[in-house]
Amino acid sequence: MDEQRCTLPPPLKTEEDYIPYPSVHEVLGRTGPLPLILLPQFGGYWIEGTNHDLGSSSTAEEPPPCPASQVKLETNSIAKIYRKHFLGKEHFNYYSVDSALGHLVFSVKYDVIGDQEHLRLLLRFKTYHDVIPISCLTEFPNVVQMAKLVSEEVNVDRFYPVLYPKASRLIVTFDEHVISNNFKFGVIYQKFAQTSEEELFGNNEESPAFVEFLEFLGEKIELHDFKGFRGGLDVAHGQTGIESVYHNFHNKEIMFHVSTKLPYTEGDSQQLQRKRHIGNDIVAIVFQEENTPFVPDMIASNFLHAYVVVQVENACTDNVLYKVSVTARDDVPFFGPALPDPAVFKKSPEFHEFLLTKLINAEYSCYKAEKFAKLEERTRSALLETLYEELHMNSQSMMGLGGDDDKLENGGGGGSGFFESFKRVIRNRSQSMDAMGLSNKKPHTVSTSHSGSFTHNPPDTPKTPGIVTLMICLDSGRWNRWGSPQVTSLIIPGKSPTRKKSGPFSSRRSSAGFFFFFFLNLSSAGTPHKRDSFTYSGVWLEDGPGTTSQSSSHGETEQTFHLPRTYLLY
């Protein structure tokens, strides 16, 4: 019974359960120095950087140096794995559908790290990446088993190989859709004793200290005909102001929505023109010229999740200091670079680097909050479905299948259905060529035997131009990195050749051995000569004259083609 016991989650807290924080008006009545940020009465935010005491006056002249060595932009490392390890290198892509997980796209690559062989696996539904030493495996896994090594949640019968030559371009675009080089941040000017949204957005004048800070942030630009990232501002008709602040930071374009530079509307206490832009930002800077706490819930917004509050001291002098505090909603993970203790910076290029890095990392971290994570999950699911459909459709097109002939998706039709469809496509193509006078009078059929042999035909055997032949071969478990493939049989997709036996993996001769060989010989106006052929990131298996062989079995004519150039597609 004790094993079946579980800990129940605590009940949801109500406002009565919280110990309220003091209100901003209560704090303003106290003697200073006051904190830069004050938590809302019922919480919901965390704060970083609460100590701004420099101690003695001698220390105040030289604040702690900015930790430039620890300043690092946080990026989505998973999104760049395909470009770094797979793109332009020999690898295999597969796709399938899981009844519970949805669409799956799987990339597999043989890798050598040091002197050890590895399998590099990248599975997309939730994106999982793993590097598995081959020496840890008792048997070489097939593709389904590889996917289960990455995630045990996978429950599919088979994966289908991607045959589309431009598949890598589609996949890398999907993987990197989360990477952005454009950012927009709000900049809010808070004067002394301003404690409401209306007061913050109602500021029209820019003090010398605020102007100095804006010049420190970036370059003042004219919006009319501006060619860089505009961050939603109007660069044609001037409806969002005349000028703004912009900066290019390590090839990332940043547009600042400065509250005092956005249009001011007389008689509008809410200043919706200003809030429309800043309220739709995710991260904002709050600039304080005097000691007045900022409360994160002063501004009502569904999007603003993090604030970097900067308070100036010794403005417009040779010893300008900036105190910094950071606050974000509870479901926003902590983001670097970490503020020093005390969180006081001297105006310098190092602090500029630190501040912009903190802003960008804040936005990346906010994407992990519940609201944005759900939105990202829906977006990713829709894009993954689109990627799956593109890969499936183009792979089918490469095999001459499509429409009613499509039998691969979800395993529909079984292996025999696919093979019958394939034979029908070839037969129809041959008949259409007969009608045009472009093919031989002798019909061609595709072998369904398991001989898989290649023999030479008589030299006078005519060759049919434009024929596309697809051979699905099972190797002996060793291919180009161990030697040339040994074609042992023709396998019907969906019929796993795996043999049941003990061990974590049933056989080295598994569905990992499915390789699709695509032969294409073109000879018509505007196309390559007979010695030219379709190519795609593979290895030559043979380079010789085209040959065919014929045999008869059970009353059927069997013909195997050996065309001049053969490439392994993946």
NORNOR-V57215 format. One record per residue. SS is DSSP state (a for helix, b for strand, c for the rest). PHI is phi in radians with two decimals (* if undefined). PSI is psi in whole degrees, 0 to 359 (* if undefined). Layout:
ss = <SS,SS>
phi = <PHI,PHI>
psi = <PSI,PSI>
This chain:
ss = <c,a,a,a,c,c,c,c,c,c,c,c,c,c,a,a,a,c,c,c,c,c,c,a,a,a,a,a,c,c,c,c,c,c,c,c,b,b,c,c,c,c,c,c,b,b,b,b,c,c,c,c,c,c,c,c,a,a,a,a,a,c,c,c,c,c,c,a,a,a,c,c,c,c,c,c,c,a,a,a,a,a,a,a,a,a,c,c,c,c,c,b,b,b,b,b,b,b,c,c,c,b,b,b,b,b,b,b,b,b,b,b,b,c,c,b,b,b,b,b,b,b,b,b,c,c,b,b,b,b,b,b,b,a,a,a,c,c,c,c,c,c,a,a,a,a,a,a,a,a,c,c,c,c,c,c,c,c,c,b,b,c,c,c,c,c,a,a,a,a,a,a,a,a,a,a,a,a,c,c,c,b,b,b,b,b,b,b,b,b,c,c,c,c,c,c,a,a,a,a,a,c,c,c,c,c,c,a,a,a,a,a,a,a,a,a,a,c,b,b,b,b,c,c,c,c,c,c,c,c,c,c,c,c,c,c,c,c,c,c,c,c,b,b,b,b,b,b,b,c,c,b,b,b,b,b,b,b,c,c,c,c,c,c,c,c,c,c,c,c,c,a,a,a,a,a,a,a,c,c,c,c,b,b,b,b,b,b,c,c,c,c,c,b,b,a,a,a,c,c,c,c,c,c,c,b,b,b,b,b,b,b,b,c,c,c,c,c,c,c,b,b,b,b,b,b,b,b,b,c,c,c,c,c,c,c,c,c,c,c,c,c,c,b,b,b,c,c,a,a,a,a,a,a,a,a,a,a,a,a,a,a,a,a,a,a,c,c,c,a,a,a,a,a,a,a,a,a,a,a,a,a,a,a,a,a,a,a,a,a,a,a,a,a,a,a,a,a,c,c,c,c,a,a,a,c,c,c,a,a,a,c,c,a,a,a,a,a,a,a,a,a,a,a,a,a,a,a,a,a,a,a,a,a,a,a,c,c,c,c,c,c,c,c,c,b,c,c,c,c,c,c,c,c,c,c,c,c,c,c,c,c,c,c,c,c,c,b,b,b,b,b,b,b,c,c,c,c,c,c,c,c,c,c,c,c,c,c,c,b,c,c,c,c,c,c,c,c,c,c,c,c,c,c,c,c,c,c,c,c,a,a,a,b,b,b,b,b,b,b,b,c,c,c,c,c,c,c,c,c,c,c,b,c,c,c,c,c,c,b,b,b,b,c,c,c,b,b,b,b,b,b,b,c,c,b,b,b,b,b,b,b,c,c,b,b,b,b,b,c>
phi = <*,-1.09,-1.19,-1.56,-1.31,-2.42,-1.54,-1.36,-1.15,-1.16,-1.13,-1.10,-1.41,-1.89,-1.03,-1.20,-1.42,-1.52,-1.55,-1.12,-1.33,-1.14,-1.30,-1.10,-1.22,-1.13,-1.21,-1.08,-1.36,-1.55,-1.43,-1.34,-1.33,-1.71,-1.17,-1.24,-2.23,-2.13,-1.15,-1.00,-0.99,-1.97,1.23,1.73,-2.37,-2.02,-2.20,-2.14,1.50,-1.83,-1.78,-2.23,-1.56,-1.49,1.43,-1.22,-1.14,-1.16,-1.24,-1.12,-1.23,-2.23,-1.15,-0.96,-1.11,-1.17,-1.28,-1.10,-1.14,-1.73,-1.38,-2.55,-1.26,-1.47,-2.24,-1.47,-1.14,-1.09,-1.13,-1.78,-1.12,-1.10,-1.12,-1.32,-1.93,-1.99,-1.04,1.40,-2.07,-1.18,-2.80,-2.23,-2.06,-2.37,-2.49,-2.87,-2.24,-1.80,-1.07,-1.72,-1.56,1.61,-1.34,-2.17,-2.25,-2.20,-2.01,-2.25,-2.51,-1.42,-2.39,-2.09,-1.99,1.22,-2.02,-2.03,-1.41,-2.38,-1.87,-1.73,-2.10,-2.28,-1.90,-1.91,-2.60,-1.58,-1.43,-2.04,-2.23,-2.58,-2.11,-2.07,-1.13,-1.14,-1.11,-1.41,-1.77,-1.32,-2.36,-1.27,-1.35,-1.49,-1.14,-1.08,-1.17,-1.06,-1.08,-1.22,-1.14,-1.36,-2.54,-1.24,-1.25,-1.13,-2.47,-2.25,-1.43,-2.78,-2.00,-1.90,-1.26,-1.51,-1.91,-1.41,-1.06,-1.71,-1.07,-1.06,-1.15,-1.17,-1.19,-1.18,-1.14,-1.12,-1.04,-1.71,-1.17,-1.47,-1.55,-2.22,-1.91,-2.14,-2.40,-2.32,-2.23,-1.39,-2.27,-1.95,-1.68,-1.98,-1.52,-1.05,1.19,-1.47,-2.24,-2.34,-1.04,-1.08,-1.21,-1.11,-1.38,-1.54,-1.23,-1.98,-1.59,-1.99,-1.27,-0.98,-1.16,-1.23,-1.07,-1.06,-1.18,-1.11,-1.15,-1.23,-1.17,-2.95,-1.73,-1.33,-2.21,-1.43,-1.26,-1.11,1.07,-1.19,-1.73,-1.47,-1.15,-1.70,1.03,1.47,-1.48,-1.43,-1.89,-1.97,-2.03,1.22,-1.38,-2.05,1.90,-1.68,-2.41,-2.70,-2.06,-2.40,-2.67,-1.78,-2.09,0.90,1.12,-1.97,-1.54,-2.14,-1.95,-1.72,-1.57,-1.49,-1.01,-1.36,-1.73,-1.38,-1.01,-1.79,-1.91,-1.11,1.46,-1.78,-1.18,-1.47,0.86,-1.11,-1.07,-1.39,-1.17,-1.02,-1.59,-1.18,-1.19,-1.74,-1.38,-1.75,-2.25,-2.44,-1.69,-1.98,-1.71,-1.99,-1.55,-2.29,-1.33,-2.36,-1.11,-1.82,-1.89,-0.98,-1.52,-1.06,-1.84,-1.43,-2.72,-1.43,-1.79,-1.08,-2.08,-2.54,-2.30,-1.94,-1.72,-2.11,-2.08,-1.61,-2.34,1.01,-1.06,1.02,-2.23,-1.45,-2.26,-1.27,-2.08,-2.18,-1.53,-2.29,-2.32,-2.24,-2.39,-2.66,-1.12,-1.01,-1.54,-1.61,-1.13,-1.08,-2.33,-1.69,-1.26,-1.20,-1.24,-1.28,-2.18,-1.35,-1.50,-2.26,-2.19,-1.52,-1.05,-2.87,-1.04,-1.13,-1.18,-1.04,-1.08,-1.08,-1.14,-1.18,-1.11,-1.09,-1.14,-1.15,-1.10,-1.09,-1.16,-1.00,-1.21,-1.11,-1.09,-1.53,-1.15,-0.96,-1.07,-1.35,-1.11,-1.14,-1.12,-1.13,-1.11,-1.16,-1.10,-1.09,-1.08,-1.16,-1.20,-1.17,-1.10,-1.11,-1.07,-0.98,-1.11,-1.12,-1.11,-1.14,-1.09,-1.27,-1.17,-1.12,-1.10,-1.10,-1.64,1.35,-1.87,2.77,1.11,-1.24,-1.45,-1.30,-2.09,-1.50,-1.10,1.04,1.30,-1.06,1.54,1.26,-1.19,-1.11,-1.09,-1.09,-1.17,-1.10,-1.08,-1.12,-1.11,-1.14,-1.09,-1.11,-1.12,-1.12,-1.12,-1.11,-1.12,-1.16,-1.24,-1.04,-1.11,-1.57,1.33,-1.84,-2.15,-1.22,-1.32,-1.44,-1.20,-2.01,-2.18,-1.71,-1.19,-1.99,-1.42,-1.89,-1.21,1.09,-1.54,-2.10,-2.22,-1.41,-1.74,-1.02,-1.10,-1.59,-1.18,-1.21,-1.84,-1.64,-1.25,1.42,-1.37,-1.92,-2.08,-1.95,-2.04,-1.78,-2.06,-1.94,-1.45,-1.63,1.63,-2.27,-2.25,-1.03,-1.41,-1.93,2.57,-1.19,-1.14,-1.86,-1.29,-1.86,-2.91,-1.71,-2.00,-1.45,-1.00,1.67,-1.75,-1.18,-1.44,-1.09,-1.71,-1.33,-2.80,-1.24,1.85,-1.15,-2.24,-1.27,-2.86,-1.25,-1.49,-2.09,-1.18,-1.16,-1.49,-1.23,-2.26,-1.79,-1.86,-2.05,-1.94,-2.45,-2.20,-1.93,-2.69,-2.66,-1.02,1.41,-2.03,-1.08,-1.29,-1.08,-1.34,-1.52,-2.73,-1.12,-2.24,-2.85,0.50,-2.39,-2.23,-1.23,-1.74,-2.76,-2.49,-2.75,-1.16,-1.17,-2.37,-2.41,-2.44,-2.24,-2.60,-2.17,-2.53,1.00,1.37,-1.88,-1.53,-2.04,-2.37,-1.94,-1.79,-2.22,-1.54,-0.96,-2.11,-2.10,-2.15,-1.53,-1.62,-2.61>
psi = <321,327,336,354,147,157,123,145,151,152,152,139,145,173,331,337,343,147,110,140,158,147,161,328,324,319,321,336,352,167,148,181,147,154,154,325,139,128,148,158,326,27,212,357,157,159,139,137,72,349,120,23,115,354,232,161,330,323,327,332,332,85,162,140,148,130,71,329,338,2,117,130,128,131,167,95,327,323,338,1,317,316,322,318,340,313,128,1,161,123,177,141,141,161,155,178,127,133,331,320,340,214,139,137,126,130,134,135,134,132,151,116,114,238,20,139,140,159,123,119,132,108,128,112,291,143,119,137,135,149,119,122,131,330,340,351,132,331,150,123,156,181,318,319,324,315,322,334,325,315,123,351,339,130,78,157,328,160,151,136,145,124,2,124,331,19,321,325,319,319,316,328,319,312,324,13,341,350,127,142,12,133,148,130,141,151,114,130,119,117,173,134,14,122,11,159,319,321,320,313,351,356,129,331,151,118,161,324,321,319,317,319,320,321,328,324,313,197,137,127,151,130,330,123,25,134,349,194,124,350,35,1,153,119,9,314,1,25,351,25,173,324,167,185,132,150,141,114,106,50,18,125,130,125,128,129,94,124,321,347,348,156,137,130,118,137,355,102,332,343,62,332,323,316,332,326,307,324,343,2,164,327,142,150,137,116,124,126,332,169,90,122,145,133,125,328,13,324,120,113,139,345,319,117,343,145,138,113,126,126,129,148,146,44,146,37,183,358,55,130,146,121,140,134,153,139,148,162,156,328,7,121,157,146,148,179,148,143,142,172,111,156,69,133,146,143,117,163,328,318,324,314,316,314,314,324,319,320,314,316,327,317,316,318,324,331,341,353,158,314,312,329,319,319,317,322,318,317,314,319,317,319,324,322,319,317,314,312,321,314,317,311,314,327,320,320,322,332,4,18,164,160,233,343,355,109,3,326,130,20,12,136,343,179,318,324,318,315,321,318,319,316,322,320,314,319,316,321,318,318,321,327,325,318,330,355,24,353,172,162,338,127,151,135,163,135,135,13,177,15,310,20,156,119,159,145,167,146,339,5,121,150,139,115,151,3,135,122,131,122,126,113,151,121,180,19,353,128,219,334,345,349,181,149,143,105,119,331,166,128,137,126,142,342,95,129,7,134,138,122,176,165,163,333,139,324,148,332,76,189,353,345,1,121,138,123,129,121,130,125,115,138,85,172,131,4,166,165,177,328,349,155,168,134,148,105,62,202,144,133,329,148,96,179,149,135,158,160,149,144,167,133,125,36,5,147,130,131,128,134,139,96,164,309,129,131,144,119,145,*>
